Amino acid sequence: MARSARRKSRPNPSRELEHVSGAYADRRRSDNNVTPTFRGVVGLVLGAIFASTGRIFLLMVTHAGFDLTALAIIYWNLESDVAHLVFR
């Protein structure tokens, strides 16, 4: 058997990143009325950072900060104020 025939082909990381980001956005589309497009973009950005650096700690801190900010906005009932900052 030829040596090249035994090698497994390497998957395309950008294609995998697209699929995982799309699946993540689709799976969580009903959470807090955040659009799947926004979740997909965040997934693509964080996934691209992971693909280029290979380190996940910064991404975990970023995700935790995002979640804690959302929790604080909900806890202190600031959703309307934040929405008016974004959508005037």
N, C-alpha and C positions, 0 to 999 in steps of 0.2 A: 504494500500500500504506500502510496506517495505520502511524503511528510506533510504536505499542505492539506491533504484530505483528512488527516487526523485532527488537525487544529479546529477548534471551535471558532466560529466567526464571532467577533466582538460586536455587541449590540451598539447601536447608535445612541449615544447619551442624550443628544438633543431630542431625538424622537421619543425616547423614554420619558424625558422631562415633560414634553408636551402631553403625553398620555396621562402621566401621574397628576400633573397640574389640572388637566381637564376633569379627571375622575374626582379629584379632591373638590374642585369647584362644584361639580354636579352633585356630589354626595352631600355637601353641606349647603345647598342652595336655599334651604328654608330657614337658616339661622339668622335671626334678627334683620331680615329684609336687606341684607347686604347682597349686592348683585353677584351672580356667579362670575361675571367678567372681572370684577375687582378681586375676587378670591383667586381666579386663575392667574391674574397678573402678579399678585403677591406670591403665589406658588411658583410661577416662572422665575421671578426675581430671586427668591430664596433658594430655589433649586439650582439656578445658574451659579449663585454664590457657592453653594455646596459642591457643584460639579467642578468649579474652577479651583477651589481651595482644598476640598476634601475634609474640611473641618466643620463640625456641626455645633460646637459650643456657642459661637456667636449667633447662629440662627436660632438656637433655643432661647437665648437671652432676648433676641428680637421678638420672637413669638410670645414670650412671657410678658414683655413690655406692652405689646399690642393688646394682649388679653387683659392685663391689669388696667390699661387705659380705658378699654371698653367697659370693664367692670366699674371703674370709678365714675365714668360718665353716666352709667345706668344707676348706680347707687345714689349719687347726688342729684339725680333727675335733671341732668344737663343735656339730654338728647336734643331738645328743641333749640337750645342756645347754640349748640355745636352745629346742628343742621343749618341754622340761620347764618353761621359764619361761612359755611361752605356754599349754600344756595341762597343768594340774596336776590 
